[in-house]
Amino acid sequence: MKTKVFTTLLFTMVMGIVCAQDNLQLRIEGMHCGGCAGRIKKALAEVNSISDITVDLEKRTMAMNYDAAEVSPESIKETIAGVAERYKPADYDPEEVITRTAAFKAAQMNCGNCLAKIKKNLGTIKGVLEIDGDVENKSVTVTYDANKVSSDDIKSKFGTFDYTVSRYWSNEIVKYAFYKADNVTKDNASEFEEKLSGEDGILDVTVNPKSKDISVSYNTNVIDESGLKDCLAKNNCNVKSAN
């Protein structure tokens, strides 16, 4: 019995040593989109002993587990750099200031006082570096440190002071719509967002159950406002008014 227990423990220890892997996180300048990440992941997949690859495009980081007995961080960097000249891998520094910008369409921003309110509230977020607004265009641009906060976090913050925003693009083919929907609740808001986000032509959508607002950014080359309303109706959003 003792021999069996000892053998089991020994097997467990050996397997633990064999399966033990180190973690590596890299910053990869030049990795701007899902296509870039896919090409790099494909190259790394051909290297033995690399697994569990995850990507954060906002930070331009890639994390993975690897077997140090089979591959080194330097060889991993060489593999990434070999995919394309623009990919420049480096060690990830959690203290580095990774400057990013995100823009949002704020349909409820009608005056300088509105912009002041937005700046005051977003300014409380750790990692927000600068906030600019265009009242006439109803847009807000935020510069932030992606090592401390994400654009999704910033977007969510608007909802805490009764603003419902969607992402903004300075492109004439992108239009914006702001609706009231009386059947939006905290129980179905996430479901509405998920369904609408999957519709062709919808670039971004926010559903606010507190104010019962829906803010949508959409590609007019794919869908027009009439089609957008049809899309909302198809997904059981009871739109009552729009501006």
C-alpha positions in Angstrom: 0.0 0.0 0.0 2.9 2.4 0.9 4.6 1.5 -2.4 1.4 2.4 -4.3 1.0 5.7 -2.5 4.7 6.6 -3.1 4.4 5.7 -6.7 1.3 7.9 -7.1 3.0 10.8 -5.4 6.2 10.4 -7.5 4.1 10.2 -10.7 2.2 13.4 -9.7 5.5 15.2 -8.9 7.1 14.2 -12.2 4.0 15.2 -14.2 4.0 18.5 -12.4 7.6 19.1 -13.4 6.9 18.0 -17.0 3.7 20.1 -17.3 5.1 23.2 -15.5 5.2 26.1 -17.9 6.4 29.7 -17.7 4.3 32.6 -18.7 5.5 35.3 -21.1 3.8 38.6 -21.9 5.0 40.8 -24.7 4.2 44.2 -26.1 4.1 44.0 -29.9 4.1 47.3 -31.7 2.6 47.0 -35.1 -0.1 44.5 -34.0 -3.1 46.7 -34.7 -6.0 44.3 -35.5 -7.3 40.8 -35.3 -5.7 40.0 -38.6 -2.3 40.9 -37.2 -2.9 38.9 -34.0 -4.1 35.9 -36.1 -0.9 35.9 -38.2 1.3 36.0 -35.1 -0.7 33.3 -33.3 -0.5 31.1 -36.4 3.3 31.4 -36.4 3.6 30.7 -32.7 1.3 27.7 -33.1 4.0 26.1 -35.2 6.5 26.3 -32.4 6.5 23.4 -29.9 5.6 24.0 -26.3 3.7 27.3 -26.6 0.1 27.3 -25.5 -2.8 29.4 -24.1 -2.1 32.5 -26.3 -4.2 35.5 -25.4 -4.2 38.9 -27.0 -5.0 42.5 -25.9 -5.1 44.7 -28.9 -5.7 47.8 -26.9 -2.4 47.3 -25.1 -0.8 45.6 -28.2 0.1 42.7 -25.9 0.2 39.0 -26.3 0.5 36.5 -23.4 1.3 32.8 -23.6 2.6 29.8 -21.6 5.7 28.1 -22.8 8.1 25.3 -21.8 11.4 26.9 -21.0 13.1 23.6 -21.6 12.0 23.7 -25.3 11.9 27.4 -26.2 13.2 30.7 -24.8 11.6 34.2 -24.7 14.2 35.4 -27.1 13.4 32.8 -29.7 9.7 33.6 -29.3 10.4 37.2 -30.0 12.4 36.2 -33.1 9.5 34.1 -34.3 7.1 37.1 -34.0 9.6 39.5 -35.6 9.9 37.1 -38.5 6.2 37.2 -39.3 6.5 40.8 -40.6 9.0 43.6 -40.2 6.4 45.9 -38.6 5.9 43.6 -35.7 8.4 44.6 -32.9 8.1 42.5 -29.8 9.5 43.7 -26.5 9.1 42.7 -22.8 5.8 44.0 -21.3 6.2 46.7 -18.6 3.1 47.1 -16.4 4.3 50.6 -15.5 4.7 51.8 -19.0 2.2 54.5 -20.1 0.5 53.1 -23.1 -1.2 56.1 -24.7 -4.5 55.4 -26.6 -7.4 57.5 -27.7 -11.1 56.6 -27.9 -13.9 58.8 -29.2 -17.6 58.6 -28.3 -20.8 60.0 -29.7 -22.7 61.7 -26.9 -26.1 62.6 -28.3 -27.2 64.1 -24.9 -24.3 66.7 -24.9 -26.0 69.9 -25.8 -23.9 72.7 -24.2 -20.7 73.7 -22.5 -22.2 72.7 -19.1 -22.8 69.2 -20.5 -19.2 68.9 -21.6 -18.0 70.2 -18.2 -20.1 67.5 -16.5 -18.6 64.8 -18.8 -15.0 66.1 -18.1 -15.6 66.2 -14.4 -16.9 62.6 -14.2 -14.5 61.0 -16.7 -11.6 62.9 -15.0 -12.1 60.7 -11.9 -11.0 57.6 -13.8 -7.5 56.5 -13.0 -5.6 56.4 -16.2 -7.5 59.1 -18.1 -5.0 61.6 -19.3 -7.0 64.2 -21.4 -10.6 64.8 -22.4 -11.7 66.9 -25.4 -15.2 67.6 -26.6 -17.0 69.0 -29.6 -20.4 70.2 -28.5 -21.6 71.0 -32.0 -20.6 67.5 -33.2 -21.7 65.9 -29.9 -18.4 63.9 -29.7 -16.0 63.3 -26.8 -12.4 62.2 -27.3 -10.5 60.6 -24.4 -6.8 60.1 -24.2 -5.9 57.4 -21.7 -3.3 55.0 -20.4 -4.3 51.5 -21.6 -2.2 50.0 -18.8 -4.6 51.5 -16.3 -8.0 51.6 -18.0 -9.7 50.3 -21.1 -11.9 52.1 -23.6 -14.8 49.8 -22.5 -14.3 51.0 -18.9 -14.5 54.6 -20.1 -17.6 53.9 -22.2 -19.3 52.3 -19.2 -18.5 55.3 -17.0 -20.7 57.5 -19.1 -23.7 55.4 -17.9 -23.0 56.2 -14.3 -23.9 59.9 -14.8 -26.8 59.3 -17.2 -25.2 59.5 -20.6 -25.6 56.8 -23.2 -22.8 56.8 -25.8 -21.6 54.7 -28.7 -18.1 54.8 -30.3 -17.4 57.7 -32.7 -15.6 57.6 -36.0 -14.7 60.7 -38.0 -15.8 59.0 -41.2 -18.7 60.2 -43.3 -20.1 56.7 -44.0 -20.6 56.3 -40.2 -23.8 57.7 -38.8 -25.3 57.7 -35.4 -28.8 57.2 -33.9 -30.2 57.8 -30.4 -33.4 56.1 -29.4 -35.8 55.6 -26.5 -37.0 52.1 -25.9 -39.6 51.5 -23.2 -39.0 47.8 -22.9 -35.3 48.0 -22.0 -34.6 46.7 -18.5 -31.5 45.7 -16.5 -32.5 42.1 -17.2 -32.5 42.3 -21.0 -30.1 45.2 -21.8 -27.1 42.9 -22.2 -29.1 40.6 -24.4 -30.2 43.5 -26.6 -26.7 44.7 -26.9 -25.4 41.3 -27.9 -28.1 40.7 -30.5 -27.8 44.2 -32.1 -23.9 44.1 -32.1 -24.2 41.0 -34.3 -26.3 42.7 -37.0 -24.6 43.6 -40.3 -23.7 47.3 -40.4 -24.0 48.0 -36.7 -20.5 49.1 -35.5 -21.3 49.8 -31.9 -24.3 49.9 -29.6 -25.0 50.8 -26.0 -28.3 50.0 -24.3 -28.9 51.8 -21.0 -31.6 50.2 -18.9 -31.6 53.1 -16.4 -32.6 55.8 -18.9 -34.0 53.3 -21.4 -31.8 54.8 -24.1 -30.1 53.1 -27.1 -27.1 54.7 -28.8 -26.0 53.2 -32.1 -23.1 53.8 -34.5 -23.7 52.3 -38.0 -22.2 51.9 -41.4 -24.4 53.5 -44.0 -22.8 51.5 -46.8 -24.4 48.5 -45.2 -27.6 49.8 -43.5 -29.6 53.0 -43.6 -31.7 54.5 -40.8 -34.9 52.8 -42.0 -33.1 49.5 -42.0 -31.7 50.2 -38.6 -35.2 50.7 -37.2 -36.3 47.5 -38.8 -33.4 45.8 -37.2 -34.3 47.2 -33.8 -37.9 46.0 -34.3 -36.8 42.6 -35.4 -34.9 42.3 -32.1 -37.9 43.4 -30.1 -36.6 46.9 -29.2 -39.7 49.1 -28.9 -38.4 52.3 -30.2 -40.6 55.2 -29.2 -38.7 58.3 -30.2 -35.4 59.3 -31.9 -33.4 62.4 -32.5 
